Amino acid sequence: MGLFDRAKNAFAGMDPQSMAAQAQAAQQLAAQQLAQAGYSDGALPTAAEGADLRERMQADHDVLNAYGQELNRVIAVGTPATGIITGAVDTGERTAGNAWYLIDIEVTIPGGAPYTVAKREMVAAQFIGNYAIGSAHGIAVDPADPQNIALTS
């Protein structure tokens, strides 16, 4: 049995209205996800908008990739420390729907005096509660630049 036979059998017995409803639900979900990521106003993009959308998505992908690589580098080489969030402000910037915050963190390396770092951090909406003022976090401090940190918890 080939690919198209399996596809045909998968849809056998489905009435056209049910298939149309499933297709419409899938399109609505896709439009909703694009809107949440900041790529549309809630409508599916047209073919004419496709190139611009692809460029925006690629740019966001590149930002996310570079951001993640830098965090991983700091975590790998960083000095363990603790930090307490003392302030957080939404910058209004978004990457793939995720907000960027300017977070003030009081960092303490064991045996050292506390100091303050202002860190630009991307925070997905479902995790914003983890960044409450007064919350404590594990920190990795870049040995080459003590102002460059990564939150590890």
DSSP file (Angstrom, degrees, kcal/mol; ACC not computed):
  #  RESIDUE AA STRUCTURE BP1 BP2  ACC     N-H-->O    O-->H-N    N-H-->O    O-->H-N    TCO  KAPPA ALPHA  PHI   PSI    X-CA   Y-CA   Z-CA
    1    1 A M              0   0    0      0, 0.0     2,-0.1     0, 0.0     0, 0.0   0.000 360.0 360.0 360.0 127.6    0.0    0.0    0.0
    2    2 A G     >  -     0   0    0      1,-0.1     4,-2.1     4,-0.0     5,-0.2  -0.239 360.0 -93.9 -88.3 177.1    1.5    3.3   -1.1
    3    3 A L  H  > S+     0   0    0      1,-0.2     4,-2.2     2,-0.2     5,-0.2   0.908 123.2  47.5 -57.4 -47.3    1.4    6.7    0.5
    4    4 A F  H  > S+     0   0    0      1,-0.2     4,-2.5     2,-0.2    -1,-0.2   0.829 108.4  55.1 -71.6 -29.9   -1.6    8.0   -1.4
    5    5 A D  H  > S+     0   0    0      2,-0.2     4,-2.5     1,-0.2    -1,-0.2   0.919 109.4  47.9 -64.6 -42.2   -3.6    4.8   -0.7
    6    6 A R  H  X S+     0   0    0     -4,-2.1     4,-2.1     2,-0.2    -2,-0.2   0.909 112.5  48.7 -64.8 -40.7   -3.0    5.3    3.0
    7    7 A A  H  X S+     0   0    0     -4,-2.2     4,-1.4     2,-0.2    -2,-0.2   0.926 111.6  49.3 -64.0 -43.6   -4.1    9.0    2.7
    8    8 A K  H  X S+     0   0    0     -4,-2.5     4,-0.7     1,-0.2     3,-0.3   0.917 112.5  47.6 -61.8 -43.3   -7.2    8.0    0.8
    9    9 A N  H  < S+     0   0    0     -4,-2.5     3,-0.4     1,-0.2    -1,-0.2   0.838 105.7  59.3 -67.6 -32.4   -8.1    5.3    3.4
   10   10 A A  H  < S+     0   0    0     -4,-2.1    -1,-0.2     1,-0.2    -2,-0.2   0.844 112.5  39.3 -65.0 -32.0   -7.5    7.8    6.2
   11   11 A F  H >< S+     0   0    0     -4,-1.4     3,-1.9    -3,-0.3    -1,-0.2   0.501  87.8 118.8 -95.8  -4.6  -10.2   10.1    4.8
   12   12 A A  T 3< S+     0   0    0     -4,-0.7     3,-0.1    -3,-0.4    -3,-0.0  -0.389  80.6  18.4 -62.6 134.6  -12.6    7.3    3.8
   13   13 A G  T 3  S+     0   0    0      1,-0.3     2,-0.4    -2,-0.1    -1,-0.3   0.289  92.4 124.2  88.5 -11.2  -15.9    7.6    5.6
   14   14 A M    <   -     0   0    0     -3,-1.9    -1,-0.3     2,-0.0    -3,-0.0  -0.689  60.6-129.7 -82.6 131.8  -15.3   11.3    6.5
   15   15 A D     >  -     0   0    0     -2,-0.4     4,-2.0     1,-0.1     3,-0.4  -0.509  19.0-116.3 -78.2 151.6  -18.1   13.4    5.3
   16   16 A P  H  > S+     0   0    0      0, 0.0     4,-2.5     0, 0.0     5,-0.2   0.824 113.8  56.3 -58.0 -34.2  -17.1   16.6    3.4
   17   17 A Q  H  > S+     0   0    0      2,-0.2     4,-2.3     1,-0.2     5,-0.2   0.908 107.4  48.6 -65.9 -40.4  -18.6   18.9    6.1
   18   18 A S  H  > S+     0   0    0     -3,-0.4     4,-2.3     2,-0.2    -1,-0.2   0.914 112.4  48.4 -64.7 -42.8  -16.5   17.3    8.8
   19   19 A M  H  X S+     0   0    0     -4,-2.0     4,-2.4     1,-0.2    -2,-0.2   0.908 111.8  49.5 -63.6 -41.6  -13.4   17.6    6.6
   20   20 A A  H  X S+     0   0    0     -4,-2.5     4,-2.5     2,-0.2    -2,-0.2   0.891 110.3  50.7 -65.0 -39.7  -14.2   21.3    5.9
   21   21 A A  H  X S+     0   0    0     -4,-2.3     4,-2.4     2,-0.2    -2,-0.2   0.904 111.1  48.4 -65.2 -41.1  -14.7   22.0    9.6
   22   22 A Q  H  X S+     0   0    0     -4,-2.3     4,-2.3     2,-0.2    -2,-0.2   0.908 111.9  49.4 -65.2 -41.2  -11.3   20.4   10.4
   23   23 A A  H  X S+     0   0    0     -4,-2.4     4,-2.2     2,-0.2    -2,-0.2   0.909 111.7  48.7 -63.6 -42.0   -9.6   22.4    7.7
   24   24 A Q  H  X S+     0   0    0     -4,-2.5     4,-2.4     2,-0.2    -2,-0.2   0.904 110.8  50.5 -65.5 -40.8  -11.2   25.6    8.9
   25   25 A A  H  X S+     0   0    0     -4,-2.4     4,-2.3     1,-0.2    -1,-0.2   0.895 110.2  50.4 -63.3 -39.7  -10.2   24.9   12.5
   26   26 A A  H  X S+     0   0    0     -4,-2.3     4,-2.3     2,-0.2    -2,-0.2   0.899 110.8  48.8 -65.2 -40.6   -6.6   24.2   11.4
   27   27 A Q  H  X S+     0   0    0     -4,-2.2     4,-2.5     2,-0.2    -2,-0.2   0.896 110.9  50.3 -65.9 -40.0   -6.5   27.5    9.5
   28   28 A Q  H  X S+     0   0    0     -4,-2.4     4,-2.5     2,-0.2    -2,-0.2   0.907 110.8  49.4 -64.1 -41.5   -7.9   29.4   12.5
   29   29 A L  H  X S+     0   0    0     -4,-2.3     4,-2.5     2,-0.2    -2,-0.2   0.916 111.2  49.3 -63.6 -43.0   -5.2   27.9   14.7
   30   30 A A  H  X S+     0   0    0     -4,-2.3     4,-2.3     2,-0.2    -2,-0.2   0.923 112.4  47.6 -61.9 -44.4   -2.5   28.8   12.2
   31   31 A A  H  X S+     0   0    0     -4,-2.5     4,-2.1     1,-0.2    -2,-0.2   0.896 111.5  51.2 -63.5 -40.3   -3.8   32.4   12.1
   32   32 A Q  H  X S+     0   0    0     -4,-2.5     4,-2.5     2,-0.2    -2,-0.2   0.910 110.3  48.5 -63.2 -43.5   -4.0   32.6   15.9
   33   33 A Q  H  X S+     0   0    0     -4,-2.5     4,-1.7     2,-0.2    -2,-0.2   0.897 110.6  50.9 -65.6 -40.5   -0.4   31.3   16.2
   34   34 A L  H  <>S+     0   0    0     -4,-2.3     5,-2.8     1,-0.2     6,-0.7   0.899 111.7  48.3 -62.8 -40.0    0.9   33.8   13.7
   35   35 A A  H ><5S+     0   0    0     -4,-2.1     3,-1.4     4,-0.2    -2,-0.2   0.917 109.2  52.1 -66.9 -43.1   -0.9   36.6   15.5
   36   36 A Q  H 3<5S+     0   0    0     -4,-2.5    -1,-0.2     1,-0.3    -2,-0.2   0.836 109.2  50.7 -62.7 -32.0    0.5   35.6   18.9
   37   37 A A  T 3<5S-     0   0    0     -4,-1.7    60,-0.6    -5,-0.2    -1,-0.3   0.478 119.1-113.1 -84.0  -2.2    4.0   35.6   17.5
   38   38 A G  T < 5S+     0   0    0     -3,-1.4    -3,-0.2    -4,-0.2    -2,-0.1   0.668  85.4 116.5  82.8  16.8    3.4   39.1   16.1
   39   39 A Y  S   <S+     0   0    0     -5,-2.8     2,-0.3    -6,-0.2    -4,-0.2   0.585  76.9  12.3 -95.3 -11.0    3.5   38.1   12.4
   40   40 A S  S    S-     0   0    0     -6,-0.7    -2,-0.2    -9,-0.1     4,-0.1  -0.940  70.6-111.2-153.5 174.3    0.0   39.0   11.5
   41   41 A D  S    S-     0   0    0     -2,-0.3     3,-0.1     2,-0.2    -6,-0.1   0.252  82.8 -76.2 -93.3  11.4   -3.2   40.8   12.6
   42   42 A G  S    S+     0   0    0      1,-0.5     2,-0.3   -11,-0.2    -7,-0.1   0.260 106.7 105.6 110.9  -9.7   -5.0   37.5   13.0
   43   43 A A  S    S-     0   0    0    -12,-0.1    -1,-0.5    -9,-0.1    -2,-0.2  -0.759  80.2-103.1 -99.1 149.2   -5.6   36.9    9.3
   44   44 A L        -     0   0    0     -2,-0.3   -13,-0.1    -3,-0.1    -1,-0.0  -0.470  46.5-106.1 -65.5 140.5   -3.7   34.3    7.4
   45   45 A P        -     0   0    0      0, 0.0     2,-0.1     0, 0.0    -1,-0.1  -0.338  30.4-123.9 -68.9 150.3   -1.1   36.0    5.2
   46   46 A T    >>  -     0   0    0      1,-0.1     4,-0.6    -3,-0.1     3,-0.6  -0.387  28.6-103.1 -83.2 169.2   -1.6   36.2    1.4
   47   47 A A  G >4 S+     0   0    0      1,-0.2     3,-0.9     2,-0.2     4,-0.5   0.865 123.6  57.5 -60.3 -35.8    0.8   34.8   -1.1
   48   48 A A  G 34 S+     0   0    0      1,-0.2     4,-0.4     2,-0.1     3,-0.3   0.801 107.2  47.8 -66.0 -28.5    2.0   38.4   -1.7
   49   49 A E  G <> S+     0   0    0     -3,-0.6     4,-2.4     1,-0.2    -1,-0.2   0.539  88.5  91.0 -87.0  -7.6    2.9   38.8    2.0
   50   50 A G  H <X S+     0   0    0     -3,-0.9     4,-2.6    -4,-0.6    -1,-0.2   0.865  82.6  50.0 -59.7 -42.8    4.7   35.4    2.1
   51   51 A A  H  > S+     0   0    0     -4,-0.5     4,-2.2    -3,-0.3    -1,-0.2   0.923 113.1  46.4 -65.2 -44.0    8.2   36.8    1.3
   52   52 A D  H  > S+     0   0    0     -4,-0.4     4,-2.3     2,-0.2    -1,-0.2   0.911 113.0  50.2 -63.4 -42.0    8.0   39.5    3.9
   53   53 A L  H  X S+     0   0    0     -4,-2.4     4,-2.7     1,-0.2    -2,-0.2   0.913 109.4  50.9 -62.4 -43.6    6.7   37.0    6.5
   54   54 A R  H  X S+     0   0    0     -4,-2.6     4,-2.5     1,-0.2    -1,-0.2   0.910 110.3  49.7 -61.3 -42.6    9.5   34.6    5.7
   55   55 A E  H  X S+     0   0    0     -4,-2.2     4,-2.4     2,-0.2    -1,-0.2   0.908 111.9  47.8 -63.5 -42.6   12.1   37.4    6.1
   56   56 A R  H  X S+     0   0    0     -4,-2.3     4,-2.3     2,-0.2    -2,-0.2   0.914 112.9  48.2 -65.1 -42.3   10.7   38.4    9.4
   57   57 A M  H  X S+     0   0    0     -4,-2.7     4,-2.5     2,-0.2    -2,-0.2   0.899 111.9  49.6 -65.0 -39.7   10.6   34.9   10.7
   58   58 A Q  H  X S+     0   0    0     -4,-2.5     4,-2.5     2,-0.2    -2,-0.2   0.910 109.7  51.3 -65.4 -41.5   14.1   34.3    9.6
   59   59 A A  H  X S+     0   0    0     -4,-2.4     4,-2.1     2,-0.2    -2,-0.2   0.921 111.8  46.9 -61.5 -43.5   15.3   37.4   11.3
   60   60 A D  H  X S+     0   0    0     -4,-2.3     4,-2.9     2,-0.2     5,-0.2   0.907 110.4  53.4 -63.9 -41.1   13.6   36.3   14.5
   61   61 A H  H  X S+     0   0    0     -4,-2.5     4,-2.6     1,-0.2    -2,-0.2   0.919 108.8  49.4 -58.2 -44.3   15.1   32.8   14.1
   62   62 A D  H  X S+     0   0    0     -4,-2.5     4,-2.4     2,-0.2    -1,-0.2   0.899 111.8  48.1 -64.2 -40.9   18.6   34.4   13.9
   63   63 A V  H  X S+     0   0    0     -4,-2.1     4,-2.7     2,-0.2     5,-0.2   0.940 113.2  47.7 -63.6 -47.3   18.0   36.6   17.0
   64   64 A L  H  X S+     0   0    0     -4,-2.9     4,-2.5     1,-0.2    -2,-0.2   0.903 112.7  49.3 -60.5 -42.0   16.7   33.6   19.0
   65   65 A N  H  X S+     0   0    0     -4,-2.6     4,-2.4    -5,-0.2    -2,-0.2   0.937 113.4  44.5 -64.6 -48.1   19.7   31.4   17.8
   66   66 A A  H  X S+     0   0    0     -4,-2.4     4,-2.2     2,-0.2    -2,-0.2   0.907 114.1  50.7 -63.5 -42.0   22.3   34.0   18.7
   67   67 A Y  H  X S+     0   0    0     -4,-2.7     4,-2.4    -5,-0.2    -2,-0.2   0.935 112.2  46.7 -61.1 -47.7   20.6   34.8   22.1
   68   68 A G  H  X S+     0   0    0     -4,-2.5     4,-2.5    -5,-0.2    -2,-0.2   0.886 110.8  52.1 -63.5 -40.0   20.5   31.1   23.0
   69   69 A Q  H  X S+     0   0    0     -4,-2.4     4,-2.2     2,-0.2    -1,-0.2   0.902 110.5  48.2 -64.3 -40.4   24.1   30.5   21.9
   70   70 A E  H  X S+     0   0    0     -4,-2.2     4,-2.5     2,-0.2     5,-0.2   0.920 111.7  49.3 -67.4 -42.4   25.3   33.4   24.1
   71   71 A L  H  X S+     0   0    0     -4,-2.4     4,-2.5     1,-0.2    -2,-0.2   0.937 112.1  48.8 -60.0 -45.4   23.3   32.2   27.1
   72   72 A N  H  X S+     0   0    0     -4,-2.5     4,-2.1     1,-0.2    -1,-0.2   0.879 110.6  51.5 -62.4 -38.0   24.7   28.6   26.6
   73   73 A R  H  X S+     0   0    0     -4,-2.2     4,-2.2     2,-0.2     5,-0.3   0.942 111.6  45.8 -63.7 -47.6   28.3   30.0   26.4
   74   74 A V  H  X S+     0   0    0     -4,-2.5     4,-2.3     1,-0.2    -2,-0.2   0.906 112.9  50.4 -63.8 -40.9   28.0   32.0   29.6
   75   75 A I  H  < S+     0   0    0     -4,-2.5    -1,-0.2    -5,-0.2    -2,-0.2   0.893 111.6  49.5 -62.9 -38.6   26.4   29.1   31.4
   76   76 A A  H  < S+     0   0    0     -4,-2.1    -2,-0.2    -5,-0.2    -1,-0.2   0.881 127.0  22.4 -69.4 -39.0   29.2   26.8   30.2
   77   77 A V  H  < S+     0   0    0     -4,-2.2    -2,-0.2    -5,-0.1    -1,-0.2   0.539  99.2 116.4-105.5  -8.4   32.1   29.1   31.3
   78   78 A G     <  -     0   0    0     -4,-2.3    64,-0.2    -5,-0.3    71,-0.1  -0.152  66.6-116.3 -72.2 155.7   30.4   31.2   33.9
   79   79 A T  E     -A  141   0A   0     62,-2.7    62,-2.2     1,-0.1    -1,-0.1  -0.755  39.5-111.8 -83.4 128.1   31.2   31.5   37.6
   80   80 A P  E     +A  140   0A   0      0, 0.0     2,-0.3     0, 0.0    60,-0.2  -0.370  52.9 150.8 -63.4 139.2   28.2   30.3   39.7
   81   81 A A  E     -A  139   0A   0     58,-2.4    58,-2.5    28,-0.2     2,-0.3  -0.890  39.1-114.1-152.0 178.6   26.5   33.1   41.6
   82   82 A T  E     -AB 138 108A   0     26,-2.2    26,-2.9    -2,-0.3     2,-0.3  -0.895  26.7-167.7-121.1 156.6   23.1   34.0   43.0
   83   83 A G  E     -AB 137 107A   0     54,-2.3    54,-2.8    -2,-0.3     2,-0.4  -0.998  13.6-156.3-145.8 148.5   20.9   36.9   41.9
   84   84 A I  E     -AB 136 106A   0     22,-1.7    22,-2.9    -2,-0.3     2,-0.4  -0.993  26.6-125.5-124.3 126.7   17.8   38.7   43.1
   85   85 A I  E     + B   0 105A   0     50,-2.3    49,-3.5    -2,-0.4    20,-0.3  -0.573  31.1 172.4 -73.7 125.2   15.6   40.6   40.7
   86   86 A T  E     +     0   0A   0     18,-3.0     2,-0.3    -2,-0.4    19,-0.2   0.503  64.4   4.6-110.8  -9.5   15.2   44.2   41.9
   87   87 A G  E     - B   0 104A   0     17,-1.3    17,-2.5    45,-0.1    -1,-0.3  -0.951  53.7-171.4-169.8 152.2   13.4   45.6   38.9
   88   88 A A  E     - B   0 103A   0     -2,-0.3     2,-0.4    15,-0.2    15,-0.2  -0.941   4.7-178.7-153.9 129.8   11.9   44.6   35.5
   89   89 A V  E     - B   0 102A   0     13,-1.7    13,-2.8    -2,-0.3     2,-0.4  -0.996  29.2-125.7-132.9 128.4   10.6   46.8   32.7
   90   90 A D  E     - B   0 101A   0     -2,-0.4    11,-0.2    11,-0.2    -2,-0.0  -0.598  16.8-157.4 -69.6 123.7    9.0   45.6   29.4
   91   91 A T  E     -     0   0A   0      9,-2.6    -1,-0.2    -2,-0.4    10,-0.1   0.636  33.2-120.6 -79.2 -13.4   11.0   47.3   26.6
   92   92 A G  E    S+     0   0A   0      8,-0.5     2,-0.2     1,-0.4     9,-0.1   0.292  73.2 126.7  88.6 -10.3    8.1   46.9   24.1
   93   93 A E  E     -     0   0A   0      7,-0.3     7,-1.7     2,-0.0     2,-0.4  -0.524  40.5-165.7 -79.0 148.9   10.4   44.8   21.8
   94   94 A R  E     - B   0  99A   0      5,-0.2     2,-0.4    -2,-0.2     5,-0.2  -0.997  14.5-170.7-136.3 141.7    9.2   41.4   20.7
   95   95 A T  E >  S- B   0  98A   0      3,-2.2     3,-2.3    -2,-0.4   -57,-0.1  -0.968  84.4 -20.8-130.4 116.3   10.9   38.5   19.0
   96   96 A A  T 3  S-     0   0    0     -2,-0.4   -58,-0.2     1,-0.3     3,-0.1   0.843 128.9 -52.8  52.7  35.9    8.7   35.7   17.7
   97   97 A G  T 3  S+     0   0    0    -60,-0.6     2,-0.4     1,-0.3    -1,-0.3   0.340 111.3 124.0  86.5  -7.4    6.0   37.0   20.1
   98   98 A N  E <   -B   95   0A   0     -3,-2.3    -3,-2.2   -61,-0.2    -1,-0.3  -0.716  58.6-126.4 -91.3 137.3    8.3   36.9   23.2
   99   99 A A  E     -BC  94 123A   0     24,-1.3    24,-3.2    -2,-0.4     2,-0.5  -0.525  11.4-138.5 -82.5 145.6    8.8   40.1   25.2
  100  100 A W  E     - C   0 122A   0     -7,-1.7    -9,-2.6    22,-0.2    -8,-0.5  -0.888  22.6-168.8-100.5 134.7   12.2   41.6   26.0
  101  101 A Y  E     -BC  90 121A   0     20,-3.1    20,-2.9    -2,-0.5     2,-0.7  -0.911  24.4-134.9-120.7 148.4   12.6   43.0   29.5
  102  102 A L  E     -BC  89 120A   0    -13,-2.8   -13,-1.7    -2,-0.3     2,-0.5  -0.931  35.1-169.0 -98.7 112.3   15.3   45.2   31.1
  103  103 A I  E     -BC  88 119A   0     16,-3.5    16,-3.3    -2,-0.7     2,-0.5  -0.891  16.9-148.9-111.3 129.0   15.9   43.4   34.4
  104  104 A D  E     -BC  87 118A   0    -17,-2.5   -18,-3.0    -2,-0.5   -17,-1.3  -0.855  22.8-175.8 -93.7 127.5   17.9   44.7   37.2
  105  105 A I  E     -BC  85 117A   0     12,-2.8    12,-2.6    -2,-0.5     2,-0.8  -0.988  25.8-141.0-130.1 129.6   19.5   41.9   39.2
  106  106 A E  E     -BC  84 116A   0    -22,-2.9   -22,-1.7    -2,-0.4     2,-0.4  -0.820  30.6-159.9 -86.9 112.3   21.6   42.1   42.4
  107  107 A V  E     -BC  83 115A   0      8,-3.3     8,-2.2    -2,-0.8     2,-0.4  -0.771  12.7-172.0-100.8 136.2   24.4   39.6   41.7
  108  108 A T  E     -B   82   0A   0    -26,-2.9   -26,-2.2    -2,-0.4    31,-0.1  -0.960   7.2-162.4-130.5 115.7   26.4   38.0   44.5
  109  109 A I    >   -     0   0    0     -2,-0.4     3,-3.0     4,-0.3   -28,-0.2  -0.807  46.3 -91.2 -88.2 134.1   29.4   35.8   43.7
  110  110 A P  T 3  S+     0   0    0      0, 0.0     3,-0.1     0, 0.0    -1,-0.1  -0.192 114.7  13.1 -49.5 128.1   30.3   33.7   46.7
  111  111 A G  T 3  S+     0   0    0      1,-0.3     2,-0.2    -3,-0.0    -3,-0.0   0.386 113.4  99.0  85.4  -2.7   32.9   35.6   48.8
  112  112 A G  S <  S-     0   0    0     -3,-3.0    -1,-0.3     1,-0.0     3,-0.1  -0.692  78.7 -99.0-114.5 167.5   32.3   38.8   46.8
  113  113 A A        -     0   0    0     -2,-0.2    -4,-0.3    -3,-0.1    -6,-0.1  -0.574  46.4-101.8 -80.9 145.5   30.3   42.0   47.4
  114  114 A P        -     0   0    0      0, 0.0     2,-0.3     0, 0.0    -6,-0.2  -0.345  43.5-179.5 -64.2 147.4   26.9   42.2   45.7
  115  115 A Y  E     -C  107   0A   0     -8,-2.2    -8,-3.3    -3,-0.1     2,-0.4  -0.966  25.0-111.6-144.6 160.8   26.6   44.4   42.6
  116  116 A T  E     -C  106   0A   0     -2,-0.3     2,-0.4   -10,-0.2   -10,-0.2  -0.779  24.4-170.8-102.5 137.3   23.9   45.3   40.2
  117  117 A V  E     -C  105   0A   0    -12,-2.6   -12,-2.8    -2,-0.4     2,-0.7  -0.983  15.2-148.7-122.1 134.7   23.5   44.2   36.6
  118  118 A A  E     -C  104   0A   0     -2,-0.4     2,-0.4   -14,-0.2   -14,-0.2  -0.928  28.1-174.5 -99.6 114.5   21.0   45.6   34.1
  119  119 A K  E     -C  103   0A   0    -16,-3.3   -16,-3.5    -2,-0.7     2,-0.7  -0.926  26.2-139.6-118.7 133.4   20.3   42.6   31.8
  120  120 A R  E     +C  102   0A   0     -2,-0.4     2,-0.4   -18,-0.2   -18,-0.2  -0.823  35.4 179.3 -87.0 118.6   18.1   42.6   28.6
  121  121 A E  E     -C  101   0A   0    -20,-2.9   -20,-3.1    -2,-0.7     2,-0.5  -0.973  28.0-136.1-130.4 134.6   16.3   39.3   28.9
  122  122 A M  E     -C  100   0A   0     -2,-0.4     2,-0.4   -22,-0.2   -22,-0.2  -0.774  27.0-173.5 -88.0 131.7   13.7   37.7   26.6
  123  123 A V  E     -C   99   0A   0    -24,-3.2   -24,-1.3    -2,-0.5     2,-0.1  -0.980  19.9-136.2-132.9 121.1   10.8   36.2   28.5
  124  124 A A    >   -     0   0    0     -2,-0.4     3,-2.2   -26,-0.2     4,-0.5  -0.470  30.7-114.1 -69.6 146.8    8.0   34.1   27.1
  125  125 A A  G >  S+     0   0    0      1,-0.3     3,-1.1   -28,-0.2     4,-0.3   0.833 113.8  57.9 -54.0 -38.6    4.6   35.1   28.5
  126  126 A Q  G 3  S+     0   0    0      1,-0.2    -1,-0.3     2,-0.1     3,-0.1   0.634 109.8  45.3 -71.3 -10.9    4.0   31.9   30.3
  127  127 A F  G X  S+     0   0    0     -3,-2.2     3,-1.9     1,-0.1     4,-0.3   0.396  77.8 101.9-110.2   2.2    7.2   32.4   32.3
  128  128 A I  G X  S+     0   0    0     -3,-1.1     3,-1.8    -4,-0.5    -2,-0.1   0.822  74.2  65.0 -59.7 -31.0    6.9   36.0   33.3
  129  129 A G  G >  S+     0   0    0     -4,-0.3     3,-0.9     1,-0.3    -1,-0.3   0.754  91.8  64.1 -62.1 -23.6    5.8   35.0   36.9
  130  130 A N  G <  S+     0   0    0     -3,-1.9    -1,-0.3     1,-0.2    -2,-0.2   0.617  97.2  58.2 -73.4 -11.6    9.3   33.5   37.4
  131  131 A Y  G <  S+     0   0    0     -3,-1.8    -1,-0.2    -4,-0.3    -2,-0.1  -0.044  74.3 147.5-110.6  30.3   10.8   37.0   37.1
  132  132 A A    X   -     0   0    0     -3,-0.9     3,-2.3     1,-0.1   -47,-0.3  -0.316  60.9 -93.0 -65.7 147.3    8.9   38.7   39.9
  133  133 A I  T 3  S+     0   0    0      1,-0.3   -47,-0.2   -47,-0.1    -1,-0.1  -0.424 116.0  26.3 -60.8 131.6   10.7   41.4   41.8
  134  134 A G  T 3  S+     0   0    0    -49,-3.5    -1,-0.3     1,-0.3     2,-0.2   0.258  88.9 135.6  95.6 -10.1   12.4   39.9   44.8
  135  135 A S    <   -     0   0    0     -3,-2.3   -50,-2.3   -50,-0.1    -1,-0.3  -0.474  49.2-134.1 -74.7 143.9   12.7   36.4   43.2
  136  136 A A  E     +A   84   0A   0    -52,-0.2     2,-0.3    -2,-0.2   -52,-0.2  -0.751  26.5 179.4-100.1 144.1   16.0   34.6   43.7
  137  137 A H  E     -A   83   0A   0    -54,-2.8   -54,-2.3    -2,-0.3     2,-0.3  -0.975  33.1-110.7-141.5 151.4   17.8   32.9   40.8
  138  138 A G  E     -A   82   0A   0     -2,-0.3    14,-2.9   -56,-0.2    15,-1.1  -0.629  42.3-163.9 -74.5 145.1   21.0   30.9   40.1
  139  139 A I  E     -AD  81 151A   0    -58,-2.5   -58,-2.4    -2,-0.3     2,-0.5  -0.964  20.2-151.0-133.8 146.5   23.3   33.0   37.9
  140  140 A A  E     -AD  80 150A   0     10,-2.5    10,-2.1    -2,-0.3     2,-0.5  -0.991  19.4-153.4-113.9 128.7   26.3   32.3   35.7
  141  141 A V  E     -AD  79 149A   0    -62,-2.2   -62,-2.7    -2,-0.5     8,-0.2  -0.894  18.6-121.7-107.2 125.7   28.7   35.2   35.5
  142  142 A D    >   -     0   0    0      6,-2.7     3,-1.0    -2,-0.5     6,-0.3  -0.491  17.0-145.6 -62.9 121.1   30.9   35.6   32.4
  143  143 A P  T 3  S+     0   0    0      0, 0.0    -1,-0.2     0, 0.0   -65,-0.1   0.772  98.7  51.5 -64.1 -23.8   34.5   35.6   33.8
  144  144 A A  T 3  S+     0   0    0      1,-0.3    -2,-0.1     4,-0.1    -3,-0.0   0.685 125.8  20.3 -84.1 -18.4   35.6   38.1   31.1
  145  145 A D    X   -     0   0    0     -3,-1.0     3,-2.4     3,-0.2    -3,-0.5  -0.757  61.6-163.7-153.4  98.4   32.7   40.5   31.8
  146  146 A P  T 3  S+     0   0    0      0, 0.0    -1,-0.1     0, 0.0    -2,-0.0   0.615  92.2  62.8 -64.7 -10.2   31.0   40.5   35.2
  147  147 A Q  T 3  S+     0   0    0      1,-0.1     2,-0.8    -6,-0.1   -29,-0.1   0.576  88.1  81.4 -85.2 -10.2   28.1   42.5   33.7
  148  148 A N    <   +     0   0    0     -3,-2.4    -6,-2.7    -6,-0.3     2,-0.3  -0.858  64.9 158.6 -99.2 110.4   27.3   39.7   31.3
  149  149 A I  E     -D  141   0A   0     -2,-0.8     2,-0.4    -8,-0.2    -8,-0.2  -0.834  31.5-150.1-129.3 163.9   25.3   37.1   33.1
  150  150 A A  E     -D  140   0A   0    -10,-2.1   -10,-2.5    -2,-0.3     2,-0.4  -0.999  22.6-126.5-133.2 134.6   22.9   34.2   32.4
  151  151 A L  E     -D  139   0A   0     -2,-0.4   -12,-0.3   -12,-0.2   -76,-0.1  -0.662  23.7-177.5 -77.3 131.3   20.0   33.1   34.6
  152  152 A T              0   0    0    -14,-2.9   -13,-0.2    -2,-0.4    -1,-0.1   0.514 360.0 360.0-108.9  -9.0   20.3   29.4   35.3
  153  153 A S              0   0    0    -15,-1.1   -14,-0.1     0, 0.0    -2,-0.1   0.295 360.0 360.0-149.0 360.0   17.2   29.0   37.4
